[in-house]
Amino acid sequence: MPKNTEEIIKEFGTKKVIVIGDFYLDEYLHCTAERFSPEAPVPRALIHNVEHVPGCASNVAMCFSSLGANVECVGIIGNDEKGGILENALAKKGIFTQGLLRDSNRITGTFSRILIEGKGSPKQHFIRFDLENKEKISAEAQEKCIEHLKQSLPGAGLLFVADYDESFGTGLISGDFLEKITALARQNNVKVAGISRININTFRDFDIIVCNKGEIEKAAGIMVTNKETMKVAASKILESNNVKTAIVTRGREGSIIFEKGKAEETEIPAYGDEVVDVCGAGDAYSSAYCLSALSDATAHEAGTIASHTAGIAVSKPGTAAVSSDELLTAISKGGLAEKAILDRNNLKNELDRLKSHGKKIVFANGYFDFIHSGQIEFLRKSKSKGDVLIVAINSDRSTRENKGEGRPILNEAERISILTALQFVDFVTVFDETTPISLLSFLKPDVLTKGGNYTAEQVVGKNIVESHGGKVELIPLCGTPSAEILKRLL
């Protein structure tokens, strides 16, 4: 956990954010189906619960608010029952809704999903049906939003544009309107960020834009097939649209942050192993990144915090917001700790980034099954051999295969938790093979450390490390030997 991560997250509560865009309601019809309809060969679904959740720009507002920000919404909704449900749901979370203007000529867009479970069978998403507006928002309604913005922008830190229009121009964010609100933000010294499904190429003079691969492809008119073509596409958006930061989210592959004027992009791994529902992951990432940037975080710090936030969001069903307390807990614990990177590709990406900045990578491995003072001192001295220390531990299966039944005494999660708590340990990973040879070949560390009870020729992986210009360092041991401690425990 970086030294100032906690301070960055705690600053979220001091930020005022205005979310402007397309406010929808997500509706979930929870049903059971145990027989067929007598009218047709289709399931007969009994509705036993109807759940309403703020969606689209509403979910973005929920994400900002859940992280602690002071949030105000600006947009057009229908003067209907669904609009009232949406407004009440936001207000219950402490979000200011005075800027959600009711329009009798509009309906409140609603995405409804039927979820069906049978007797003893899991719940399935059966169908989604959407209620959308068919006409464009009037110029008068847009002008009302602008007048409200003029009152709300002073004192705000961020104007976030949440453009969810996929219905051919029926959303709030049109070209002229976007220019006007961006200019207003600049006049009030307010940063501008945003997301858009199909119109990201119209986002000019933005501080931050967040998009996925398909969205940046469409915006730049460039097919993205690898990191190089992605960089070309991002660079085009940065230059032609005068955007300061463009972020491309890539799901399990993490995200890449491109900053105008910087030759090097920042690559961030994905965090979180359990994926329940990817809905809303982009909103969670965007809100956390923007709040971190407002709190003077670097791109790497902001990206790491945002990636953790998205990792928590996808572990929950539906569109789920993440609280600042959840985020702090997840980052500080082993399961989602920044130090614990279990995916080898993500770990290599992070190490390659550090190497590109001249950092020397030190690799230490072992079981660390019962950690004692001698091992801690070994790791402390290992860190002194370079800039970044990665500790690779044998998995539970690997430990059992090497050491026999009854081992390990501490499982993987416990060992990770202990090791990530050590200040001088930068990363922890797990390997399932009986030796770390495969991992060493893949990561190519600069230094491999081992205890002084080994000779250099006995060190597993010595030849691999030396073959790419690295070296082996033997660390004199101190403290009680592991074998003696095991005898005491048994």
ChimeraX attribute file (.defattr): number of C-alpha atoms within 10 A of each C-alpha:
attribute: neighborCount
match mode: 1-to-1
recipient: residues
	/A:1	21
	/A:2	13
	/A:3	8
	/A:4	11
	/A:5	18
	/A:6	16
	/A:7	12
	/A:8	19
	/A:9	22
	/A:10	17
	/A:11	17
	/A:12	24
	/A:13	16
	/A:14	14
	/A:15	19
	/A:16	24
	/A:17	28
	/A:18	25
	/A:19	26
	/A:20	28
	/A:21	26
	/A:22	24
	/A:23	31
	/A:24	26
	/A:25	25
	/A:26	22
	/A:27	21
	/A:28	19
	/A:29	20
	/A:30	20
	/A:31	20
	/A:32	20
	/A:33	17
	/A:34	14
	/A:35	13
	/A:36	12
	/A:37	12
	/A:38	9
	/A:39	7
	/A:40	8
	/A:41	9
	/A:42	11
	/A:43	15
	/A:44	17
	/A:45	20
	/A:46	14
	/A:47	14
	/A:48	9
	/A:49	10
	/A:50	13
	/A:51	11
	/A:52	17
	/A:53	20
	/A:54	24
	/A:55	24
	/A:56	24
	/A:57	26
	/A:58	26
	/A:59	24
	/A:60	31
	/A:61	32
	/A:62	31
	/A:63	27
	/A:64	32
	/A:65	27
	/A:66	25
	/A:67	25
	/A:68	22
	/A:69	23
	/A:70	20
	/A:71	25
	/A:72	26
	/A:73	27
	/A:74	25
	/A:75	26
	/A:76	27
	/A:77	24
	/A:78	19
	/A:79	16
	/A:80	14
	/A:81	11
	/A:82	20
	/A:83	24
	/A:84	14
	/A:85	16
	/A:86	24
	/A:87	22
	/A:88	15
	/A:89	18
	/A:90	22
	/A:91	14
	/A:92	9
	/A:93	13
	/A:94	15
	/A:95	22
	/A:96	18
	/A:97	17
	/A:98	14
	/A:99	21
	/A:100	22
	/A:101	20
	/A:102	19
	/A:103	17
	/A:104	10
	/A:105	12
	/A:106	19
	/A:107	21
	/A:108	25
	/A:109	21
	/A:110	23
	/A:111	19
	/A:112	19
	/A:113	19
	/A:114	18
	/A:115	19
	/A:116	23
	/A:117	18
	/A:118	15
	/A:119	10
	/A:120	7
	/A:121	9
	/A:122	8
	/A:123	14
	/A:124	13
	/A:125	13
	/A:126	11
	/A:127	10
	/A:128	13
	/A:129	11
	/A:130	12
	/A:131	13
	/A:132	18
	/A:133	18
	/A:134	13
	/A:135	13
	/A:136	14
	/A:137	19
	/A:138	13
	/A:139	11
	/A:140	9
	/A:141	15
	/A:142	18
	/A:143	13
	/A:144	15
	/A:145	21
	/A:146	19
	/A:147	11
	/A:148	17
	/A:149	20
	/A:150	13
	/A:151	9
	/A:152	17
	/A:153	23
	/A:154	15
	/A:155	13
	/A:156	19
	/A:157	22
	/A:158	23
	/A:159	25
	/A:160	26
	/A:161	26
	/A:162	25
	/A:163	23
	/A:164	22
	/A:165	20
	/A:166	13
	/A:167	12
	/A:168	10
	/A:169	14
	/A:170	18
	/A:171	22
	/A:172	25
	/A:173	25
	/A:174	17
	/A:175	12
	/A:176	8
	/A:177	16
	/A:178	16
	/A:179	15
	/A:180	12
	/A:181	21
	/A:182	20
	/A:183	15
	/A:184	18
	/A:185	20
	/A:186	15
	/A:187	11
	/A:188	14
	/A:189	15
	/A:190	21
	/A:191	20
	/A:192	26
	/A:193	26
	/A:194	23
	/A:195	25
	/A:196	24
	/A:197	17
	/A:198	18
	/A:199	19
	/A:200	21
	/A:201	17
	/A:202	16
	/A:203	25
	/A:204	21
	/A:205	19
	/A:206	22
	/A:207	22
	/A:208	25
	/A:209	25
	/A:210	24
	/A:211	23
	/A:212	17
	/A:213	17
	/A:214	15
	/A:215	19
	/A:216	28
	/A:217	18
	/A:218	17
	/A:219	21
	/A:220	20
	/A:221	12
	/A:222	16
	/A:223	15
	/A:224	18
	/A:225	10
	/A:226	8
	/A:227	10
	/A:228	10
	/A:229	14
	/A:230	21
	/A:231	19
	/A:232	15
	/A:233	21
	/A:234	26
	/A:235	21
	/A:236	19
	/A:237	25
	/A:238	25
	/A:239	13
	/A:240	12
	/A:241	16
	/A:242	15
	/A:243	24
	/A:244	19
	/A:245	21
	/A:246	23
	/A:247	25
	/A:248	23
	/A:249	22
	/A:250	17
	/A:251	18
	/A:252	15
	/A:253	16
	/A:254	20
	/A:255	24
	/A:256	22
	/A:257	22
	/A:258	25
	/A:259	20
	/A:260	18
	/A:261	11
	/A:262	8
	/A:263	10
	/A:264	14
	/A:265	16
	/A:266	18
	/A:267	23
	/A:268	27
	/A:269	24
	/A:270	24
	/A:271	29
	/A:272	21
	/A:273	15
	/A:274	11
	/A:275	14
	/A:276	13
	/A:277	15
	/A:278	18
	/A:279	15
	/A:280	22
	/A:281	24
	/A:282	24
	/A:283	28
	/A:284	31
	/A:285	26
	/A:286	31
	/A:287	28
	/A:288	28
	/A:289	26
	/A:290	29
	/A:291	29
	/A:292	25
	/A:293	19
	/A:294	19
	/A:295	19
	/A:296	13
	/A:297	20
	/A:298	11
	/A:299	22
	/A:300	16
	/A:301	20
	/A:302	26
	/A:303	29
	/A:304	28
	/A:305	29
	/A:306	29
	/A:307	29
	/A:308	25
	/A:309	35
	/A:310	30
	/A:311	28
	/A:312	26
	/A:313	29
	/A:314	25
	/A:315	17
	/A:316	17
	/A:317	13
	/A:318	17
	/A:319	23
	/A:320	26
	/A:321	26
	/A:322	24
	/A:323	19
	/A:324	22
	/A:325	14
	/A:326	14
	/A:327	22
	/A:328	19
	/A:329	14
	/A:330	19
	/A:331	24
	/A:332	19
	/A:333	19
	/A:334	23
	/A:335	20
	/A:336	21
	/A:337	23
	/A:338	23
	/A:339	26
	/A:340	25
	/A:341	24
	/A:342	19
	/A:343	17
	/A:344	15
	/A:345	14
	/A:346	19
	/A:347	21
	/A:348	18
	/A:349	18
	/A:350	18
	/A:351	21
	/A:352	18
	/A:353	17
	/A:354	15
	/A:355	16
	/A:356	11
	/A:357	10
	/A:358	10
	/A:359	15
	/A:360	19
	/A:361	24
	/A:362	26
	/A:363	27
	/A:364	21
	/A:365	21
	/A:366	16
	/A:367	21
	/A:368	23
	/A:369	20
	/A:370	14
	/A:371	15
	/A:372	14
	/A:373	12
	/A:374	17
	/A:375	20
	/A:376	18
	/A:377	16
	/A:378	21
	/A:379	25
	/A:380	16
	/A:381	16
	/A:382	28
	/A:383	23
	/A:384	12
	/A:385	19
	/A:386	15
	/A:387	16
	/A:388	22
	/A:389	26
	/A:390	26
	/A:391	23
	/A:392	22
	/A:393	25
	/A:394	25
	/A:395	22
	/A:396	21
	/A:397	19
	/A:398	20
	/A:399	26
	/A:400	16
	/A:401	14
	/A:402	15
	/A:403	12
	/A:404	11
	/A:405	10
	/A:406	8
	/A:407	17
	/A:408	21
	/A:409	16
	/A:410	15
	/A:411	14
	/A:412	21
	/A:413	14
	/A:414	13
	/A:415	21
	/A:416	25
	/A:417	18
	/A:418	13
	/A:419	24
	/A:420	22
	/A:421	16
	/A:422	12
	/A:423	11
	/A:424	19
	/A:425	19
	/A:426	22
	/A:427	24
	/A:428	26
	/A:429	21
	/A:430	24
	/A:431	21
	/A:432	15
	/A:433	16
	/A:434	15
	/A:435	18
	/A:436	20
	/A:437	16
	/A:438	14
	/A:439	19
	/A:440	19
	/A:441	14
	/A:442	13
	/A:443	18
	/A:444	22
	/A:445	28
	/A:446	21
	/A:447	24
	/A:448	28
	/A:449	24
	/A:450	25
	/A:451	20
	/A:452	14
	/A:453	11
	/A:454	12
	/A:455	10
	/A:456	16
	/A:457	10
	/A:458	10
	/A:459	16
	/A:460	15
	/A:461	19
	/A:462	20
	/A:463	14
	/A:464	19
	/A:465	22
	/A:466	16
	/A:467	12
	/A:468	12
	/A:469	11
	/A:470	19
	/A:471	18
	/A:472	20
	/A:473	18
	/A:474	17
	/A:475	18
	/A:476	14
	/A:477	16
	/A:478	14
	/A:479	12
	/A:480	12
	/A:481	13
	/A:482	16
	/A:483	9
	/A:484	9
	/A:485	13
	/A:486	12
	/A:487	8
	/A:488	8
	/A:489	9
	/A:490	5
